[in-house]
Amino acid sequence: MKKEFSYLREGEHTYPLIDIKLSGPKKCLTVKALVDSGATFSIFQPEIAKYLGIPIRAGKIIHFQGIAGGILGYLHKVPMKVNRVSFDCYIAFSPELETSFNILGRNNFFLPFLITFNEKHKKVLIETNTSEGK
């Protein structure tokens, strides 16, 4: 199963954003998230957790270090659906996240997929990884 997403243009820049569906104890929500091969973990805005009914501070405390410094997050296992593939994704919700994008990092988001960035055509291809677990 393959799905191609066009990059989103914001001002002079383009970003590899894809649609994902998250499920929580209270609600489900489809959001756009940045596929970031440079990020280890997925980090989302706290408003997403609140809407889904996820108690943010009940998650495992995790500290992230990046080029801009460190931020605190709360790690949760959240049911996610991408391109008809459902799995549990570890997402940290952080009130200190300063970017407007929700970020999909390599730690377990990349496992069920083969991900190809086509910078020339400003597209990202998400394909089911049929060799997962082999």
Buried (B, 14 or more C-beta within 10 A) or exposed (E): EEBBBBBBEEEEEBBBBBBBEBBBEEEEEEBEBBBBEEBEBBBBBBEBBBBBEBEBEEBEEBEBEEEEEEBEBBBBEBBBBBBEBEBEBBBBBBBEBEEEBBBBBBBBBBEBBBBEEEEEEBBBBBBBBEEEEE
